[in-house]
């Protein structure tokens, strides 16, 4: 079973820093965390893949989480984006 967290908001920091911190947050969990935007997806722990998403201010990002700690990981990623968007 996988959890899906829909998150949207205005990016306040530069995209690079948001992506870098997102990677660090995602590495805290054992679950596989994927980010999707505009039909593209990337694993949250892969910097180049995240950068290739080209996330822009105000876009909706869908976070899907699958694994043993998926509920905790989903909450953690939601909190991360709320604090950093």
Helices and strands as residue ranges (DSSP letters): E 2-8, H 15-26, E 32-37, E 40-43, H 47-52, E 60-66, H 70-84
